[in-house]
Amino acid sequence: MDRESIERTKDKWSREGKRVILLARKDVTQAAEDSLKMAQPEKSIMDYAKSDLTFVGMWALIDPLVCRLYHYL
């Protein structure tokens, strides 16, 4: 799947009221491990983790309202 197809499917499922979870992976390099020794390791790791991800899969969960809660809405 290309990124555009993934986005379209995610948006469609979201509009249908489903909770959408996307799963991606990335191999950790020595550079990423070395960044843990920096002054701000959290920022460094987050920046590293947000790029060059490989799409693994996507799930949609149906989370209906519980009937007994309707009168509170």
Secondary structure by P-SEA (a helix, b strand, c coil): ccaaaaaaaaaaaaaaccbbbbbbbbbbcaaaaaacccccaaaaaaaaaaccccccbbbbbbbcccccccccc
